[in-house]
Amino acid sequence: MIPFLLFLALLTLSCSNPTEVESPPPALLVQAYLTPGEDPRVVLRQTLPPEQFYDGREAPLSGAQVEVTSNGQRYLLSEDPAEPGAYALPAAQLAIESGRTYQLQVRYQQHQLQASTTVPDPVRITEISADSLVYFQLFGDLFGDLTHPGEFRWTKPANTAGYVVRIEALEVRNLPVTADPLTGDLDTLIALRQRLQGQASADSLAALDQQIESLRKYFSENISLVRAEGDTMRWLRDRQQEDWDEIEGKDWSEGKKWRERRQILNENNVVDYWIPADTLRGDYWWLGLRFEGEYQVVLHAADQNYFDYFTTAFNGLSGDDGDKGPLFHVEGGLGLFGSYTEDSFRVQVYRGSLGQPKLVVRR
C-alpha cells in the first residue's frame, strides 16, 4: 500500500489567521488510488473538532454513500465491516482500466465530496543497467562524487503527469507506528512482574511471564533483520550497523528499545521520490539502499491528482504565508482520488566483503 500522509491535509485546516478563534467545520478526507488489476478501494475520514481532539485528528467515516461512475454506469461501493471507513468493490464488478475516467461521489449527512481521475496508460520498464550491486565502505566518503550504481528506463504512457519511484527492502520486517502502545504495555507488564515478585502466587506470576514472553516474541518476529532462512541481514554502512547493535546495550527499557528499532527501520526500509513527465530514466542510488538483501524498485506512472499531491505533500510546513499547503483535486473535501499504472523489478544488494556477486535478472 502506498504511504498516504493524511495528517498533512489537516495542516491546511489548522493554519489560520492568529486573530481568528472560530474553529473550522469538520471536513471529509478521502484516500483512493485506482490501478488496473486491483479492487477499487476508497478510505474516508472526517476531521474532528478541537473538543474531540486526539492524536489522529480524524475519525473513520462510517455510513457514507460512496459511488464511482465510469462510462455512464454507476457503482455503489460497500463498506468493509471489518474496517470502518473503507469502501470497496471487487474488480470483477468494477474493473479499473487504463485510459478510462472515473468519477467519485460521496454523500454523508450535509457533506458532498466529488473528484475525478483518468487512469494512465500502462508503463513498461524497458532497460535495467544492473540487477546486483556491491557496496564498499569507501563509498561513504564519496557522497558528492559517487556515481549512481544503476539506472533504468521506461516507455512514455499517455495520461501521465509524472512518475513516482518507490525502493523497498523486501526482507526487512517492521510494524506500523500503531504498534508503539504495545511497547508501553511490555514495560508495564515487566514493572508489574518485578513489583509482585514474592507477593503474588506462582500461577499469577506465570501468567504475567506468559504475557511478557508473548509480546517479546511478537516484537522479535516483526521488528527484525532476520531473513526467513534464519540468517541476519546487515546494514551496508558500518556506522549504521554499529548504531543498530548499540541499541541492545542502551540503558533503556525493553519497550523503548523496540520503539527505537521500529522507528529506525521505518525511516530506512523504504525510499520514494518523484520524476517529471519529460524524463524516461531513473536511478536507484546508494542513498536509497541501506541494507544488504533484495530490493524491489517500483515505478508508478501517476495521474495529475496523485502526482500533484505527492510533489506538494510537505507544503504547509514552511510557515510562509504564501505556502498554501498540499495540492488537492477534490471538491467538498480534502485528500486524494488518483490513479496510476506500474511496473517493477528487483535488485540484489551486497556488502563488498562478500566479493563480486553473480548477476541475476528477476522481473
TORNU-16047 format. One record per residue: residue number from 1; residue in one letter; x, y, z of N, C-alpha, C in turn. Coordinates in steps of 0.2 Angstrom, whole numbers, plus 2048, in hexadecimal, padded with zeros to 3 digits. Example, Ala and Ser with C-alpha at 12.3 -4.5 7.8 and 13.67 -1.06 7.14 Angstrom:
SITE   pos   code   n.u   n.v   n.w   ca.u   ca.v   ca.w   c.u   c.v   c.w
SITE     1      A   842   7E4   827    83E    7EA    827   842   7F0   827
SITE     2      S   840   7F5   823    844    7FB    824   840   800   827
***
This chain:
SITE   pos   code   n.u   n.v   n.w   ca.u   ca.v   ca.w   c.u   c.v   c.w
SITE     1      M   804   7FA   800    800    800    800   804   806   800
SITE     2      I   802   80B   7FC    806    811    7FC   805   816   802
SITE     3      P   80B   818   805    80A    81C    80A   806   822   809
SITE     4      F   801   824   80D    7FD    82A    80C   7FD   82E   812
SITE     5      L   800   834   812    801    838    819   7FB   83C   819
SITE     6      L   7F5   839   81C    7EF    83D    81C   7F0   843   821
SITE     7      F   7F4   842   826    7F4    848    82B   7F7   84E   828
SITE     8      L   7FA   84E   822    7FD    854    81F   7F7   858   81C
SITE     9      A   7F2   854   81A    7EC    858    818   7E9   85C   81E
SITE    10      L   7E9   859   823    7E6    85D    829   7EA   863   82B
SITE    11      L   7F0   863   829    7F4    86A    82A   7F1   86F   827
SITE    12      T   7EE   86E   821    7EB    874    81D   7E5   876   821
SITE    13      L   7E2   872   825    7DC    874    829   7DF   878   82F
SITE    14      S   7E4   876   832    7E6    879    838   7EA   880   837
SITE    15      C   7EC   882   831    7EF    888    830   7EA   88D   82F
SITE    16      S   7EA   892   833    7E5    898    832   7E7   89E   835
SITE    17      N   7E4   8A3   834    7E6    8AA    837   7E6   8AA   83E
SITE    18      P   7EC   8AC   841    7EC    8AC    849   7E7   8AF   84C
SITE    19      T   7E3   8B4   849    7DE    8B8    84D   7D7   8B4   84D
SITE    20      E   7D7   8AF   849    7D1    8AB    848   7D1   8A6   84E
SITE    21      V   7CB   8A5   851    7CA    8A0    856   7C5   89B   854
SITE    22      E   7C1   89C   84F    7BC    897    84D   7BF   891   84A
SITE    23      S   7BD   88B   84C    7C0    885    84A   7BD   883   843
SITE    24      P   7C1   880   83F    7BF    87E    838   7BA   879   839
SITE    25      P   7B5   878   834    7B0    873    834   7B3   86C   832
SITE    26      P   7B0   867   835    7B3    860    833   7B3   85F   82B
SITE    27      A   7B8   85C   829    7B9    85B    821   7BA   854   820
SITE    28      L   7B8   851   81A    7B9    84B    818   7C0   84A   815
SITE    29      L   7C3   844   816    7CA    843    813   7C9   83C   80F
SITE    30      V   7CC   83C   809    7CB    836    805   7D2   834   803
SITE    31      Q   7D3   82D   803    7D9    82A    801   7D7   824   7FC
SITE    32      A   7D9   825   7F6    7D8    820    7F1   7DD   820   7EB
SITE    33      Y   7E0   81A   7EA    7E4    819    7E4   7E1   814   7E0
SITE    34      L   7DF   815   7DA    7DD    810    7D5   7E2   80E   7D1
SITE    35      T   7E2   807   7D0    7E7    805    7CB   7E5   7FE   7C8
SITE    36      P   7E6   7FD   7C2    7E4    7F7    7BF   7E6   7F0   7C2
SITE    37      G   7E1   7EC   7C3    7E2    7E5    7C6   7E1   7E5   7CD
SITE    38      E   7DF   7EB   7D0    7DE    7EB    7D7   7D7   7ED   7D9
SITE    39      D   7D4   7EB   7DE    7CD    7ED    7E0   7CD   7F4   7E2
SITE    40      P   7C9   7F8   7DF    7C8    7FF    7E1   7C6   800   7E8
SITE    41      R   7CA   804   7EC    7C9    805    7F3   7CA   80C   7F5
SITE    42      V   7C5   80F   7F9    7C5    816    7FB   7C4   816   802
SITE    43      V   7C9   819   805    7C9    81A    80D   7C7   821   80E
SITE    44      L   7C2   822   813    7BF    828    815   7C1   82A   81C
SITE    45      R   7C2   830   81E    7C3    832    825   7C0   839   825
SITE    46      Q   7BF   83B   82C    7BC    841    82D   7C0   845   832
SITE    47      T   7C2   84B   831    7C6    84F    836   7C1   850   83C
SITE    48      L   7C5   850   842    7C1    851    848   7C1   858   84B
SITE    49      P   7BC   85B   84E    7BD    861    851   7C1   861   857
SITE    50      P   7C4   867   859    7C9    867    85F   7C7   864   865
SITE    51      E   7C1   864   867    7BE    861    86D   7BF   859   86D
SITE    52      Q   7BF   856   867    7C0    84F    866   7C7   84D   864
SITE    53      F   7CC   852   865    7D2    851    862   7D6   84A   865
SITE    54      Y   7D9   847   861    7DE    841    863   7E3   841   85E
SITE    55      D   7E8   83D   85F    7EE    83D    85B   7ED   83D   853
SITE    56      G   7E8   839   851    7E7    838    84A   7E3   83E   847
SITE    57      R   7E0   842   84B    7DC    848    848   7D7   846   843
SITE    58      E   7D5   840   842    7D0    83E    83D   7CD   837   840
SITE    59      A   7C7   836   83D    7C3    830    83F   7C1   82C   839
SITE    60      P   7C1   826   839    7BE    822    833   7B7   825   832
SITE    61      L   7B5   825   82C    7AE    828    829   7AA   822   827
SITE    62      S   7A6   81F   82C    7A2    81A    82B   79B   81C   829
SITE    63      G   798   818   824    791    819    822   790   81E   81D
SITE    64      A   795   81F   819    795    824    813   792   820   80D
SITE    65      Q   790   824   808    78E    821    802   793   823   7FD
SITE    66      V   797   81E   7FA    79C    81E    7F6   79B   81B   7EF
SITE    67      E   79B   820   7EA    79A    81D    7E3   7A0   81F   7DF
SITE    68      V   7A1   81B   7DA    7A6    81C    7D5   7A3   81B   7CE
SITE    69      T   7A3   820   7CA    7A0    820    7C3   7A5   820   7BE
SITE    70      S   7A4   81B   7B9    7A9    81B    7B3   7A5   819   7AD
SITE    71      N   7A6   81C   7A7    7A2    81B    7A1   79A   81A   7A2
SITE    72      G   798   81F   7A6    791    81F    7A7   78E   81B   7AC
SITE    73      Q   792   816   7AF    78F    811    7B4   791   813   7BB
SITE    74      R   78D   812   7BF    78E    814    7C6   78F   80D   7CA
SITE    75      Y   794   80D   7CF    796    808    7D3   796   80A   7DA
SITE    76      L   792   806   7DE    791    808    7E6   796   804   7E9
SITE    77      L   79B   807   7ED    7A0    803    7F1   79D   802   7F8
SITE    78      S   79F   7FC   7FA    79D    7F9    800   7A2   7FA   806
SITE    79      E   7A0   7FC   80C    7A5    7FD    811   7A7   7F7   814
SITE    80      D   7AD   7F6   816    7B0    7F0    818   7AE   7F0   820
SITE    81      P   7AB   7EA   822    7A9    7EA    829   7AE   7E9   82E
SITE    82      A   7B4   7E7   82B    7BA    7E6    82F   7BE   7EC   830
SITE    83      E   7BD   7F1   82B    7C1    7F7    82B   7BC   7FD   82A
SITE    84      P   7BA   800   82F    7B5    806    82E   7B9   80C   82A
SITE    85      G   7B5   80F   826    7B8    814    822   7BB   812   81B
SITE    86      A   7BB   80B   81A    7BE    808    814   7B9   806   810
SITE    87      Y   7B8   808   809    7B3    806    805   7B6   803   7FF
SITE    88      A   7B4   7FD   7FC    7B7    7FA    7F7   7B2   7F6   7F2
SITE    89      L   7B4   7F4   7ED    7B0    7F0    7E8   7B5   7EB   7E5
SITE    90      P   7B3   7E5   7E4    7B8    7E0    7E0   7B9   7E3   7D9
SITE    91      A   7BF   7E1   7D7    7C1    7E3    7D0   7BD   7E0   7CB
SITE    92      A   7BA   7DA   7CC    7B6    7D7    7C8   7B0   7DA   7C6
SITE    93      Q   7AD   7DF   7CB    7A7    7E3    7CA   7A9   7EA   7C7
SITE    94      L   7AF   7ED   7CA    7B1    7F3    7C7   7B8   7F3   7C6
SITE    95      A   7BA   7F1   7BF    7C0    7F1    7BD   7C4   7F7   7BC
SITE    96      I   7CA   7F8   7BE    7CD    7FE    7BD   7D2   7FD   7B7
SITE    97      E   7D1   802   7B2    7D4    801    7AB   7D8   807   7A9
SITE    98      S   7DD   806   7A6    7E1    80C    7A4   7DD   810   79F
SITE    99      G   7DE   817   79F    7DB    81B    79A   7D4   81D   79C
SITE   100      R   7D0   819   7A1    7CA    81B    7A3   7CA   820   7A8
SITE   101      T   7C4   824   7A9    7C3    829    7AE   7BE   827   7B3
SITE   102      Y   7C0   828   7B9    7BB    826    7BF   7BA   82C   7C3
SITE   103      Q   7B3   82C   7C4    7B1    832    7C9   7AF   82F   7D0
SITE   104      L   7B1   832   7D5    7AF    830    7DC   7AA   835   7DE
SITE   105      Q   7A5   833   7E2    7A0    837    7E5   79F   834   7EC
SITE   106      V   7A0   838   7F1    79E    836    7F8   799   83A   7FB
SITE   107      R   794   837   7FE    78F    83B    802   78F   838   809
SITE   108      Y   78F   83D   80E    78F    83C    815   78C   842   818
SITE   109      Q   786   841   81B    782    846    81E   782   84C   81A
SITE   110      Q   784   852   81C    784    858    818   78A   858   813
SITE   111      H   78E   854   813    795    854    80F   794   850   809
SITE   112      Q   797   853   804    798    850    7FD   79F   851   7FB
SITE   113      L   7A2   84C   7F9    7A9    84C    7F6   7A9   849   7EF
SITE   114      Q   7AD   84C   7EB    7AD    84A    7E4   7B4   84B   7E1
SITE   115      A   7B6   846   7DD    7BD    846    7DA   7BD   842   7D4
SITE   116      S   7C2   842   7D0    7C2    83F    7C9   7C9   83D   7C8
SITE   117      T   7CB   837   7C5    7D1    835    7C3   7D1   832   7BC
SITE   118      T   7D6   833   7B8    7D7    82F    7B2   7DD   82A   7B2
SITE   119      V   7DC   824   7B2    7E2    81F    7B3   7E7   81F   7AE
SITE   120      P   7ED   820   7AF    7F3    820    7AA   7F3   81A   7A6
SITE   121      D   7F6   81A   7A0    7F7    814    79C   7FD   810   7A0
SITE   122      P   7FD   80A   79E    802    805    7A1   809   808   7A0
SITE   123      V   80D   808   7A5    814    80A    7A5   818   803   7A5
SITE   124      R   81E   803   7A1    822    7FD    7A0   829   7FF   7A1
SITE   125      I   82D   7FC   7A6    834    7FD    7A7   837   7F9   7A1
SITE   126      T   83C   7FC   79D    83E    7F9    797   846   7F7   798
SITE   127      E   849   7FA   79D    850    7F9    79E   852   7FA   7A5
SITE   128      I   857   7F5   7A7    859    7F5    7AE   861   7F4   7AD
SITE   129      S   865   7F9   7B0    86C    7F9    7AF   86F   7F4   7B4
SITE   130      A   86C   7F2   7BA    870    7EE    7BF   86A   7EA   7C3
SITE   131      D   86B   7E4   7C4    866    7E0    7C8   86A   7DE   7CF
SITE   132      S   870   7DF   7CF    874    7DE    7D6   878   7E3   7D7
SITE   133      L   879   7E6   7DD    87D    7EB    7DF   881   7E9   7E5
SITE   134      V   888   7EC   7E5    88C    7EB    7EB   88E   7F2   7EE
SITE   135      Y   88D   7F2   7F4    88F    7F8    7F8   895   7F7   7FC
SITE   136      F   89A   7FC   7FB    8A0    7FC    7FE   8A0   802   803
SITE   137      Q   8A4   801   809    8A3    806    80E   8A6   80D   80C
SITE   138      L   8AB   80D   807    8AE    813    805   8A9   817   801
SITE   139      F   8A3   815   7FF    89E    819    7FC   89C   81E   801
SITE   140      G   89C   81D   807    899    822    80C   89D   828   80C
SITE   141      D   8A3   828   809    8A7    82E    809   8A7   832   802
SITE   142      L   8A3   82F   7FE    8A2    831    7F7   89C   834   7F5
SITE   143      F   898   836   7FA    891    838    7F9   890   83D   7F3
SITE   144      G   894   842   7F2    893    847    7ED   896   844   7E6
SITE   145      D   89A   83F   7E6    89D    83D    7E0   89B   836   7DE
SITE   146      L   897   833   7E2    895    82C    7E1   890   82B   7DB
SITE   147      T   892   827   7D6    88D    826    7D1   887   822   7D3
SITE   148      H   881   823   7D1    87C    81F    7D2   87D   818   7D0
SITE   149      P   87C   813   7D4    87E    80C    7D2   879   809   7CD
SITE   150      G   873   80B   7CC    86F    808    7C6   86A   80D   7C4
SITE   151      E   868   80C   7BE    862    810    7BB   85D   80B   7B7
SITE   152      F   858   80E   7B6    853    80A    7B2   84F   80F   7AE
SITE   153      R   84C   80D   7A8    848    811    7A4   841   80E   7A2
SITE   154      W   83D   812   7A0    836    80F    79F   833   813   799
SITE   155      T   82D   810   797    829    813    791   825   819   794
SITE   156      K   823   81D   790    81F    823    792   817   822   791
SITE   157      P   814   821   796    80C    81F    795   808   826   795
SITE   158      A   803   825   792    7FE    82B    791   7FB   82C   798
SITE   159      N   7F8   832   799    7F4    834    79F   7F8   834   7A5
SITE   160      T   7FF   835   7A4    803    835    7AA   806   83C   7AC
SITE   161      A   805   83E   7B2    808    845    7B4   80F   844   7B7
SITE   162      G   811   83F   7B9    818    83E    7BB   819   837   7BE
SITE   163      Y   81E   836   7C1    820    82F    7C4   822   82F   7CB
SITE   164      V   820   82A   7CE    822    829    7D5   826   822   7D6
SITE   165      V   82C   822   7D9    830    81C    7D9   830   81A   7E1
SITE   166      R   82F   814   7E2    82F    812    7E9   835   80C   7E9
SITE   167      I   839   80C   7EE    83F    807    7EF   83E   804   7F6
SITE   168      E   83C   7FE   7F6    83B    7FB    7FD   83F   7F5   7FE
SITE   169      A   842   7F4   804    846    7EE    806   841   7E9   808
SITE   170      L   840   7E4   804    83B    7DF    804   83B   7DA   80A
SITE   171      E   842   7D9   80D    843    7D4    812   843   7D8   819
SITE   172      V   842   7DE   819    841    7E2    820   83A   7E1   823
SITE   173      R   83A   7DF   829    833    7DE    82C   832   7E3   831
SITE   174      N   82D   7E7   831    82B    7EC    835   824   7ED   837
SITE   175      L   822   7F1   83C    81B    7F2    83E   81A   7F9   83D
SITE   176      P   813   7FB   83C    811    802    83B   812   806   842
SITE   177      V   811   80C   842    812    810    848   80C   80E   84D
SITE   178      T   807   80C   84B    801    80A    84F   803   804   854
SITE   179      A   809   801   853    80B    7FC    857   80F   7FE   85D
SITE   180      D   811   805   85D    814    808    863   811   807   86A
SITE   181      P   80A   808   86A    807    807    871   809   800   874
SITE   182      L   80A   7FB   86F    80B    7F4    872   812   7F4   875
SITE   183      T   817   7F8   873    81D    7F9    876   81C   7FB   87D
SITE   184      G   818   800   87E    816    803    885   813   7FD   889
SITE   185      D   80F   7F9   886    80C    7F4    88A   811   7EF   88C
SITE   186      L   816   7EE   888    81C    7E9    88A   81F   7EC   890
SITE   187      D   821   7F2   890    824    7F5    896   820   7F5   89C
SITE   188      T   819   7F6   89B    815    7F6    8A1   815   7EF   8A4
SITE   189      L   814   7EA   8A0    814    7E3    8A2   81A   7E1   8A6
SITE   190      I   820   7E3   8A3    827    7E2    8A6   827   7E5   8AD
SITE   191      A   825   7EB   8AE    825    7EF    8B4   820   7EB   8B9
SITE   192      L   81B   7E9   8B7    816    7E6    8BB   819   7DF   8BE
SITE   193      R   81C   7DC   8B9    81F    7D5    8BB   824   7D6   8C1
SITE   194      Q   828   7DB   8C0    82D    7DD    8C5   82A   7DF   8CC
SITE   195      R   825   7E2   8CC    822    7E5    8D2   81E   7DF   8D5
SITE   196      L   81B   7DA   8D2    818    7D4    8D5   81C   7CF   8D6
SITE   197      Q   823   7CF   8D5    827    7C9    8D7   827   7C8   8DE
SITE   198      G   825   7C2   8E0    825    7C1    8E7   81F   7C3   8EB
SITE   199      Q   81A   7C6   8E7    814    7C8    8EA   80E   7C4   8E7
SITE   200      A   80E   7C3   8E1    809    7BF    8DD   80A   7B8   8DD
SITE   201      S   805   7B4   8DB    805    7AD    8DA   809   7AB   8D4
SITE   202      A   80C   7A5   8D4    810    7A2    8CF   80C   7A2   8C8
SITE   203      D   805   7A1   8C9    801    7A1    8C3   800   7A8   8C0
SITE   204      S   800   7AD   8C4    7FF    7B4    8C2   805   7B6   8BF
SITE   205      L   80B   7B4   8C2    811    7B6    8BF   812   7B3   8B8
SITE   206      A   810   7AC   8B8    811    7A9    8B1   80D   7AC   8AC
SITE   207      A   807   7AE   8AE    803    7B1    8A9   806   7B8   8A6
SITE   208      L   809   7BB   8AB    80C    7C2    8A9   812   7C0   8A4
SITE   209      D   816   7BB   8A6    81C    7B9    8A2   81A   7B7   89B
SITE   210      Q   814   7B4   89A    811    7B2    894   810   7B8   88F
SITE   211      Q   80C   7BD   892    80B    7C3    88F   811   7C6   88C
SITE   212      I   816   7C7   891    81C    7CA    88F   820   7C7   88A
SITE   213      E   820   7C0   88A    824    7BC    885   820   7BD   87E
SITE   214      S   819   7BD   87F    815    7BE    878   817   7C4   875
SITE   215      L   817   7CA   879    819    7D0    875   820   7D0   873
SITE   216      R   825   7CD   877    82C    7CD    874   82C   7C9   86E
SITE   217      K   829   7C4   86D    829    7C0    867   826   7C3   861
SITE   218      Y   820   7C7   863    81D    7CB    85E   822   7D0   85B
SITE   219      F   825   7D4   85F    82A    7D9    85D   830   7D6   859
SITE   220      S   833   7D1   85C    839    7CE    859   837   7CB   852
SITE   221      E   831   7C9   851    82F    7C6    84A   82D   7CB   845
SITE   222      N   82B   7D1   848    828    7D6    843   82C   7DC   843
SITE   223      I   831   7DD   847    836    7E3    846   83D   7E0   846
SITE   224      S   83F   7DE   840    844    7DA    83F   848   7DA   838
SITE   225      L   84E   7D9   838    853    7D8    832   854   7D1   831
SITE   226      V   851   7CC   834    852    7C5    833   84E   7C3   82D
SITE   227      R   851   7BF   829    84E    7BD    823   84A   7B6   825
SITE   228      A   846   7B4   820    842    7AE    821   846   7A8   822
SITE   229      E   84C   7A8   81F    851    7A3    81F   854   7A2   826
SITE   230      G   854   7A8   82A    857    7A8    830   85D   7AC   831
SITE   231      D   860   7AE   82C    866    7B2    82C   864   7BA   82D
SITE   232      T   868   7BE   82F    867    7C5    831   86A   7C9   82C
SITE   233      M   866   7CE   829    869    7D3    824   86D   7D8   828
SITE   234      R   871   7DB   824    875    7E0    827   874   7E7   824
SITE   235      W   875   7EC   827    875    7F3    824   87B   7F3   81F
SITE   236      L   87A   7F7   81A    880    7F8    815   885   7FC   818
SITE   237      R   883   801   81C    888    805    81F   88A   803   826
SITE   238      D   891   803   827    893    801    82E   890   805   834
SITE   239      R   890   80C   832    88E    810    838   887   80F   83A
SITE   240      Q   882   80D   835    87B    80C    836   87B   805   83A
SITE   241      Q   87F   800   838    87F    7FA    83B   881   7FA   842
SITE   242      E   886   7FF   844    888    800    84B   883   803   84F
SITE   243      D   87F   808   84C    87A    80B    84F   874   806   851
SITE   244      W   873   802   84C    86D    7FD    84D   86F   7F8   853
SITE   245      D   876   7F6   853    878    7F1    858   878   7F4   85F
SITE   246      E   879   7FA   85F    87A    7FE    866   873   7FE   869
SITE   247      I   86E   7FE   866    867    7FF    869   866   7FA   86F
SITE   248      E   869   7F3   86E    868    7EE    873   86B   7F0   879
SITE   249      G   871   7F4   879    875    7F5    87F   872   7FC   882
SITE   250      K   86E   7FF   87F    86B    806    882   868   805   889
SITE   251      D   868   80A   88D    865    809    893   85E   80C   893
SITE   252      W   85A   808   88E    853    80A    88D   84F   804   88F
SITE   253      S   848   805   890    844    800    891   843   7FB   88A
SITE   254      E   841   7F5   88B    840    7F1    885   83B   7F4   880
SITE   255      G   836   7F7   883    831    7FA    87E   834   800   87A
SITE   256      K   838   804   87D    83B    809    87A   840   807   874
SITE   257      K   844   801   876    848    7FE    871   844   7FC   86B
SITE   258      W   83F   7F9   86C    83B    7F7    866   838   7FD   862
SITE   259      R   836   802   866    833    808    862   839   80B   85E
SITE   260      E   83F   80B   861    845    80E    85D   846   80A   857
SITE   261      R   846   803   858    848    7FF    852   842   800   84C
SITE   262      R   83C   800   84F    836    801    84A   837   807   846
SITE   263      Q   838   80D   849    839    813    846   83F   814   841
SITE   264      I   845   811   843    84A    811    83F   849   80D   838
SITE   265      L   846   807   839    844    803    833   83F   806   82F
SITE   266      N   83A   80A   832    835    80D    82E   838   813   82A
SITE   267      E   83D   816   82D    841    81C    829   845   819   824
SITE   268      N   847   813   824    84C    811    81F   84A   80B   81A
SITE   269      N   845   808   81B    843    802    817   840   804   810
SITE   270      V   83D   80A   810    83A    80C    80A   83C   814   808
SITE   271      V   83D   815   802    83F    81B    800   83B   81C   7F9
SITE   272      D   838   822   7F9    834    824    7F3   835   82B   7F1
SITE   273      Y   835   82C   7EA    836    833    7E7   833   833   7E1
SITE   274      W   832   83A   7DE    82E    83B    7D8   833   83D   7D2
SITE   275      I   831   83C   7CC    834    83D    7C6   82F   841   7C1
SITE   276      P   831   846   7BE    82D    84A    7BA   82B   846   7B4
SITE   277      A   825   848   7B1    823    844    7AB   827   844   7A5
SITE   278      D   82C   849   7A4    830    849    79E   836   845   79F
SITE   279      T   837   841   7A4    83C    83D    7A5   83A   835   7A5
SITE   280      L   83E   831   7A1    83D    82A    7A1   842   826   7A3
SITE   281      R   846   828   7A8    84B    824    7AB   84B   826   7B3
SITE   282      G   84E   821   7B7    84E    823    7BE   854   81F   7C1
SITE   283      D   856   821   7C7    85C    81E    7CA   85A   81A   7D0
SITE   284      Y   85D   814   7D2    85C    812    7D9   863   813   7DC
SITE   285      W   864   817   7E0    86A    81A    7E3   86C   818   7EA
SITE   286      W   872   818   7EC    874    816    7F2   870   819   7F8
SITE   287      L   86E   81F   7F7    86B    822    7FD   864   81F   7FF
SITE   288      G   861   81B   7FA    85B    818    7FB   85C   811   7FD
SITE   289      L   862   80E   7FD    863    807    7FF   867   807   805
SITE   290      R   864   804   80B    867    804    811   869   7FD   814
SITE   291      F   866   7F8   811    867    7F1    814   86A   7ED   80E
SITE   292      E   86D   7E7   810    86E    7E2    80B   868   7DE   80A
SITE   293      G   867   7DB   804    861    7D7    803   85E   7D9   7FD
SITE   294      E   857   7D7   7FC    854    7D8    7F6   84F   7DE   7F7
SITE   295      Y   84F   7E2   7F1    84B    7E8    7F1   846   7E8   7EB
SITE   296      Q   841   7EB   7EC    83C    7EC    7E6   83C   7F3   7E4
SITE   297      V   83D   7F5   7DE    83C    7FB    7DB   836   7FC   7D7
SITE   298      V   831   800   7D9    82B    801    7D6   82A   807   7D3
SITE   299      L   828   808   7CD    827    80E    7C9   81F   80F   7C8
SITE   300      H   81D   814   7CB    816    816    7CA   815   81C   7C4
SITE   301      A   811   81B   7BF    80F    820    7BB   809   823   7BE
SITE   302      A   809   829   7C0    804    82C    7C4   800   831   7C0
SITE   303      D   7F9   831   7C2    7F5    836    7BF   7F6   83D   7C3
SITE   304      Q   7F3   842   7C0    7F4    849    7C3   7F3   849   7CA
SITE   305      N   7ED   846   7CD    7EB    847    7D4   7F1   844   7D8
SITE   306      Y   7F3   83E   7D7    7F8    83A    7DB   7FF   83E   7DA
SITE   307      F   801   840   7D4    807    843    7D4   807   84A   7D7
SITE   308      D   802   84E   7D7    802    854    7DA   802   854   7E1
SITE   309      Y   7FE   84F   7E4    7FE    84E    7EB   805   84C   7EE
SITE   310      F   808   847   7EA    80F    844    7EC   814   84A   7EC
SITE   311      T   814   84E   7E7    819    853    7E7   818   859   7EB
SITE   312      T   812   85A   7EE    811    860    7F2   80F   85D   7FA
SITE   313      A   810   857   7FB    80D    854    801   810   858   808
SITE   314      F   816   85A   807    81A    85D    80D   819   865   80D
SITE   315      N   815   867   808    813    86E    808   80F   870   80E
SITE   316      G   80F   876   811    80B    877    817   80F   877   81D
SITE   317      L   816   875   81C    81A    875    822   81F   87A   823
SITE   318      S   81F   87F   81E    825    884    81E   823   88A   822
SITE   319      G   81D   88B   824    81B    891    828   81A   897   824
SITE   320      D   81C   896   81D    81B    89C    819   813   89D   817
SITE   321      D   811   8A3   818    80A    8A5    816   808   8A3   80F
SITE   322      G   80D   8A3   80B    80B    8A1    804   80B   899   803
SITE   323      D   80D   895   808    80D    88E    807   806   88C   808
SITE   324      K   803   889   803    7FC    888    803   7FA   880   805
SITE   325      G   800   87D   806    7FF    876    808   7FE   871   802
SITE   326      P   7FD   86A   804    7FC    865    7FE   7F7   867   7F9
SITE   327      L   7F8   865   7F3    7F4    866    7ED   7EF   860   7ED
SITE   328      F   7E8   862   7EE    7E3    85D    7ED   7DF   85E   7E7
SITE   329      H   7DC   859   7E4    7D7    85A    7DE   7D1   857   7E1
SITE   330      V   7CE   859   7E6    7C8    856    7E9   7C3   85C   7EB
SITE   331      E   7BD   85B   7E9    7B8    860    7EA   7B4   85E   7F0
SITE   332      G   7B3   863   7F5    7AF    861    7FB   7B3   85D   800
SITE   333      G   7BA   85D   800    7BE    859    805   7C5   85A   803
SITE   334      L   7C9   856   807    7D0    856    806   7D2   84F   804
SITE   335      G   7D9   84E   802    7DB    847    801   7DD   846   7FA
SITE   336      L   7DD   83F   7F8    7DF    83D    7F1   7DA   838   7EF
SITE   337      F   7D8   839   7E9    7D5    834    7E4   7D9   834   7DE
SITE   338      G   7DE   82F   7DE    7E2    82F    7D8   7E3   828   7D5
SITE   339      S   7E7   827   7D0    7E8    821    7CD   7EF   820   7CA
SITE   340      Y   7F1   81A   7C9    7F8    819    7C6   7F8   812   7C3
SITE   341      T   7FD   811   7BF    7FF    80B    7BC   807   80A   7BE
SITE   342      E   809   803   7BF    80F    802    7C1   813   7FC   7BE
SITE   343      D   81A   7FC   7BF    81E    7F7    7BD   823   7F7   7C2
SITE   344      S   827   7F1   7C2    82C    7F0    7C8   831   7EB   7C6
SITE   345      F   837   7EC   7CA    83C    7E7    7C9   83F   7E6   7D0
SITE   346      R   844   7E1   7D1    847    7E0    7D7   84F   7E0   7D6
SITE   347      V   852   7E2   7DC    859    7E3    7DC   85C   7E0   7E2
SITE   348      Q   861   7DC   7E1    865    7D9    7E7   86B   7DD   7E9
SITE   349      V   86B   7DF   7EF    870    7E3    7F2   875   7E0   7F7
SITE   350      Y   87B   7E0   7F6    880    7DD    7FA   885   7E2   7FD
SITE   351      R   888   7E0   803    88E    7E4    806   894   7E1   802
SITE   352      G   899   7E6   801    89F    7E4    7FD   8A3   7DF   800
SITE   353      S   8A2   7DD   806    8A6    7D8    809   8A4   7D1   806
SITE   354      L   89E   7D0   803    89C    7CA    800   89F   7C9   7F9
SITE   355      G   8A2   7CD   7F7    8A5    7CC    7F0   8A0   7CE   7EA
SITE   356      Q   8A2   7CD   7E4    89E    7CF    7DF   898   7C9   7DE
SITE   357      P   892   7CB   7DE    88D    7C7    7DD   88B   7C5   7D6
SITE   358      K   888   7C0   7D5    885    7BE    7CE   87F   7C3   7CC
SITE   359      L   87E   7C5   7C6    879    7C9    7C4   873   7C4   7C3
SITE   360      V   86D   7C6   7C6    867    7C2    7C5   862   7C6   7C4
SITE   361      V   85F   7C6   7BE    859    7CA    7BC   853   7C7   7BF
SITE   362      R   84F   7CB   7C2    848    7C9    7C5   843   7CE   7C4
SITE   363      R   83F   7CD   7C0    839    7D2    7BE   833   7D0   7C1
***
